[in-house]
Amino acid sequence: MLGFGFKSRVISILHDKFDYPVSRMQMPILNGIAAQAKLERVNEYDAAIMFMLVMMNSLSGVDSTTTTFVKIQIRNVESMLSMALSPYAELNGLLDQVAAKFGIERG
């Protein structure tokens, strides 16, 4: 992903790995997360994971569609934890919080 800006790489990861297009309304959230990620000197995978955690946490109600979406995104995050620079335990703890919110057991 060389040659692209940081935010563009994050958007690409969200699109390619999470199958999640960032809407115009969500762009300020992404901008804030990308800026914070750069300050903390983490990479685009960290930023994409944090964005997706925010998106999952912003959901309300526990229905089958929401639960399925969250399960899929948790699996997607788990598949790229090794590419993030943030501590594994910290990211895993955040995933546990999201899973608990939606009554999802993590294996």
C-alpha positions as CSV (number, residue, x, y, z in Angstrom):
1,M,0.0,0.0,0.0
2,L,2.9,2.3,-0.6
3,G,2.2,5.6,-2.3
4,F,-1.1,6.3,-0.7
5,G,-1.9,8.6,2.2
6,F,-2.5,7.1,5.7
7,K,-6.2,7.8,5.6
8,S,-6.5,6.3,2.1
9,R,-4.8,3.1,3.3
10,V,-7.2,2.9,6.3
11,I,-10.2,3.3,3.9
12,S,-8.7,0.6,1.7
13,I,-8.4,-1.8,4.6
14,L,-12.0,-1.1,5.7
15,H,-13.2,-1.7,2.2
16,D,-11.0,-4.8,1.4
17,K,-10.8,-6.5,4.8
18,F,-14.1,-5.5,6.5
19,D,-16.2,-5.1,3.3
20,Y,-17.2,-1.8,4.9
21,P,-17.5,1.4,2.9
22,V,-17.1,4.6,4.9
23,S,-20.0,6.9,4.4
24,R,-19.6,10.7,4.1
25,M,-21.3,11.1,7.5
26,Q,-18.7,8.8,9.1
27,M,-15.7,10.6,7.5
28,P,-15.2,13.0,10.5
29,I,-15.0,10.0,12.8
30,L,-12.4,8.4,10.5
31,N,-10.5,11.6,10.3
32,G,-10.2,11.8,14.1
33,I,-9.2,8.2,14.4
34,A,-6.6,8.5,11.7
35,A,-5.1,11.7,13.2
36,Q,-4.9,10.1,16.6
37,A,-3.4,6.9,15.2
38,K,-0.7,9.0,13.5
39,L,0.0,10.8,16.8
40,E,0.3,7.5,18.6
41,R,2.6,6.1,15.8
42,V,0.5,3.1,15.1
43,N,-0.3,1.9,11.7
44,E,-3.3,1.8,9.3
45,Y,-4.5,-1.6,10.6
46,D,-4.7,-0.1,14.2
47,A,-6.7,2.8,12.8
48,A,-9.1,0.5,10.8
49,I,-9.6,-1.7,13.8
50,M,-10.3,1.3,16.0
51,F,-12.8,2.7,13.5
52,M,-14.6,-0.7,13.3
53,L,-14.7,-0.9,17.1
54,V,-16.3,2.5,17.2
55,M,-18.8,1.5,14.5
56,M,-19.8,-1.7,16.4
57,N,-20.0,0.1,19.7
58,S,-22.3,2.7,18.2
59,L,-24.9,0.1,17.3
60,S,-27.9,-0.3,19.5
61,G,-30.4,-3.1,19.9
62,V,-29.6,-6.7,19.7
63,D,-31.3,-8.3,16.7
64,S,-30.1,-11.1,14.4
65,T,-28.8,-8.7,11.7
66,T,-26.8,-6.6,14.2
67,T,-25.4,-9.7,16.0
68,T,-24.4,-11.3,12.7
69,F,-22.7,-8.1,11.5
70,V,-20.8,-7.8,14.8
71,K,-19.7,-11.5,14.8
72,I,-18.4,-11.0,11.2
73,Q,-16.5,-7.9,12.1
74,I,-15.1,-9.4,15.3
75,R,-13.7,-12.2,13.2
76,N,-12.3,-9.7,10.7
77,V,-10.5,-7.8,13.5
78,E,-9.2,-11.1,15.0
79,S,-7.7,-12.0,11.6
80,M,-5.6,-8.8,11.5
81,L,-4.6,-8.4,15.1
82,S,-1.1,-9.5,14.2
83,M,-0.7,-6.7,11.7
84,A,-1.6,-4.0,14.3
85,L,1.1,-2.3,16.4
86,S,-1.2,-1.7,19.5
87,P,-0.8,-4.2,22.3
88,Y,-2.7,-7.5,21.6
89,A,-4.2,-7.6,25.1
90,E,-5.6,-4.1,24.7
91,L,-7.3,-4.8,21.4
92,N,-8.5,-8.2,22.6
93,G,-10.0,-6.5,25.6
94,L,-11.9,-4.1,23.4
95,L,-13.2,-6.9,21.3
96,D,-14.4,-8.7,24.5
97,Q,-16.3,-5.5,25.5
98,V,-18.0,-5.4,22.1
99,A,-18.8,-9.1,22.2
100,A,-20.3,-8.8,25.7
101,K,-22.5,-5.9,24.6
102,F,-24.1,-8.1,22.0
103,G,-24.1,-11.3,24.0
104,I,-21.5,-12.9,21.7
105,E,-19.1,-15.5,23.1
106,R,-15.6,-15.4,21.8
107,G,-13.7,-18.7,21.4
